[in-house]
Amino acid sequence: MATVAAMAGKRIPKALVGYAWLVVAYNVLVILWGAVVRATGSGAGCGDNWPLCNGDYFPHHPRLATVIEFAHRSMTGVSTILVIGLVVWTFYAAMRGHRARRAVVASAILLVTEALLGAVLVLGKFVGNNISTARVVMQSIHFTNTLLFLGSLALTAWWLGDADDSAGQNHAMESNSKDRSLFWPAWVTIIATIVVGATGSVAALADTLFPSPSLLAGFASDFAQNSPLLVRMRWVHPAAALIGFFCVIWLVMKVRSRLAWIVAGLLCLQFVLGIADVLLLAPTWIQIVHLLGADLYWVALVCLAAEALWGARNKVFSA
């Protein structure tokens, strides 16, 4: 009893919660800059060297593509330091058994796989103007890992801010007491959204490598037999997004919390940005804005799914 009381009495510093959300925000910026790398065709800016850039620690007299790619690699290096700091601080501040500990460990593991997948893209030359099927597969895998990484960071921050998540809680009892009808809506929505994100990364790559001169020409090329695979796969993203929409609405109507309505609002914003992306023929700026909206929506959705599966975080976001 004394041990449980001591665990429950230990509070997570607000500074740690703020730092955790700062790490989330910074990694959103890293993801957005990665999209700039892809949109500008700068993925090969450092040649086929990794982690060095054209064989150097710091490029000399770099061209623009090298600056863009090197900046992205530098940002990921800073991200690594931030995540390591988050792991150490979380394990210091949170008692054993706290959910944030498991989330931050997952973040660290996914950061490693993120770096390895980035190395595969560079060393395998799945960058620049490469339009191979292998690049399509690697692009999807890489973006899926990015979503999981960002989601783990979001859960770390979310659970660190949970005043009711004392280390002495019995999470098995917690799960049993939660409405089991939310299990499938939550997991199906998360999986569907990951598919939407992966197909969206492929569609964005197609828009970059094969820009359409007009809206009608773009639609025609999507279904032309002689079009590259990347182009013929563009329709998969809006189709997946439509399915994902109904999955999210299913979850939102089940939970009906303030956070659920925030997720619904961000989802509607994503459809507006997606339509603008198509109508404007996918200029780089709208792709970045669309991706920013997707990242914010994903962070909110992961927290909503956690609320549905393991209980509401606090009264502010509960019904």
C-alpha positions, 0 to 999 in steps of 0.5 A: 500500500505504501509503495502504491501511495508513493507512486501515486504521489509522484507527479510528472513535472509540467516542464517535462510535459511541455518538453515532450510536446516540443519534441512532437512539434519539432519532429513535425517540422522535420517531416515537413522539411522531408517533404521539401526534400522530396518536392524539390528532388533533393533526395540525392543532394548528398550523393549516395553517401550516408550518413556523410554528405558527398563524403564530407561531414560538412559539404563544401561549396554545396549546390541548392539540392545539397543544402536542402538535403543536408539541412534535413539530415542535420534536423534529424540529428537534432531530433535524435538528441531531443528524443534521447533527452525525452527518454532519459527525462521520462524514465527519471520522472515517471515511475515504473509501469507508467504508460509514457515509459513504454511510449517513449521506448517505442519512439526511440526504437522507431527513430532508429528504424526511421534512420535506417529506412532513410539510409536505405532510400539514399544507398538504394538510390530510391530518390531523385527521379527513380520511379521504380516499384521498389521506390513506391514500396520503400516510400510507403514503408518509410512514411508508415514508420514516420507516422508510427514514430510521430504517434509514439511521441504524441502518446508519450506527451499525452500520457505524461500529461495524464494526472490520473495515470499513476504508476500504481494503476492496474492497466489490465483492470483499466482495459477491462473496465473500458467500453469494449465496443470502442476497441474495433473502431479505434484500431480500424481507424488507426490502420485505415489512417496509416493506409491513407498516409502511405498512399498519400506519400505515393500520390505526392511523389507522383505529383512531384515527378509527373506534374499534370499540365491540367486537371483533365490531363491529370485525371486521364493519366491516372487511368491510362495504361501507358502511365507509370505505376506511380501515376496510376496509383494516385487514385488509391489515395482519395479512395483510401481517404474516403474509407478512412473518413467513415472509419473516423466518423464511426470512432467520433460518434462512439466517443463523442468527446471534445477531442473527438470533435477536434479530430472531426474538424481536422479531418474536414480540414484535410479534405478541403486541403486535399481538394485544393491540392488537386484543383491547384495541380499540387504546387509544393506549398499546398503539399506542405500545408496538406502534410502539416494538416495531416500531421496535426490530424494524426497526432489528435487521432492517436490521442483520441484512440488512446482515450477510446482504448484506455480512458480519457486523459482529463476532464478538458477532453472528456465528454 
